[in-house]
Amino acid sequence: FCLIGMGAIVMDKAVVQSRVTIGAGSVVPPGKVLESGFLYVGSPIRQVRPLTERELEFLEYSAQNYQRLKDRYRAMTGFAEAASDPASIEPEASPVAPPVAPKPRTRRSTTRKRG
């Protein structure tokens, strides 16, 4: 298991071994190997310190929890049956919300009122 922080980028041919935590917003350059059991952060990424036993236990707990949530979601939506046959999934059955159009921007007047 590993934890990849939000917004982190793992580039081509980089290797992330198990039991690794990558900090949010970090960039793993192409071909970089991240050794098991360490915390990595930065852009470009660097090894900061070994993970503690408690952090390693949390990685495993967290991964198992995400798997439970995935299974619960599939059971609630019926997606489990459809996932076994990808051809049976129709576009309107997608759990992804439709895109929302951005609000139009209004311009503020740059002239000052004089009084």
N, C-alpha and C positions, 0 to 999 in steps of 0.2 A: 504494500500500500504506500501511497505518497499523497501529500497534500500540496496542490498547486494554488497559490493565492490568486485572488481576483485580479484580472488585468495582466497577469504574468504572460510572457511570450516565450514559447519554447520553439526554437528555430530548427531548420532541417538538420537531420542526422545527429541531433543532440541525443544523449542517452541519459535518462533519469532512472537510476536504480531504485529498488524498493526502499521503503523507510526513509524517505527524503521529504523535507518541507521546503517549499520555494515561497519566498515572501511575495506579497502583493506588489504588482507593478514591475517585478524583476524581469530581466531579459537574459535568456540562456542562448548564447551565440551558437552558430552552426558547429556541429562536431564536438561540442563540450560534453564531457562525461561527469555527471554528478554522482559522487560516491555515496553509497548507502549509509544511513545513520547520521546525516548532518543537516543543519539549517543553512540554506543559501539565500542571499539577498543581493539586490543591487542591479545596476545596469552599466556595464556588464556584470553578470552575477559573480559572486565570490563566496567561498565557504567561510561561514562565520564561527560555528562551534558545533560540537557533537550534540545530538538530541538527548535529552534526559530520558530515563526509563519511563517516567510519567508521560512525557510527550510521545514516546513510541507506543505506549499503551493507548493513548488518545487517538493516534493515527488509526490503529486497528478498530477501536470502538467507532470512530467516525465513519470509516469505510463500511462497516457492518450496518450502521444506522442509515447511510445513504442507500444501501441495498434494500433494507427493509422498507424505506419510503418508496423506492421504485416499485417494489412488489405490491405495496398497498395501493399505489396509484394505478398500476395495471389492473389490479383486482376491481377497483372502484369504477374504472372507465371501460372495462372489457378490452383494453388494449393488449392484454396478454395473448388472447386468442389471435387477434389480428397480426401481432408481431411475429407469430410463427410462420405466417405466409405474407410477406411484404406486398405481393401483388394484390392482396385483398384490401389493402388500406387505400381508401378513396381520399382525395384532397380535402373534402369537407369534413372528414372524420379526424383531421389533424387537431391535436390539442393546443396548437399554437394560435394565439389570438391574431385577428387580421391587423394589418398595419393601420396606424392612426395618422391622418393627415396633420401636418404641423399647423399651429395657429398662425394666421397671417400677422406679420409684424406691422406695427404702426410707427410712423415717424413723429418724433416730437419736434415742435417748432424750435428753431435755434435763435429766433429773435426774442429780445427781452421786452417786456412791457415797461414803459416809462411812465412814471406818475407824478 
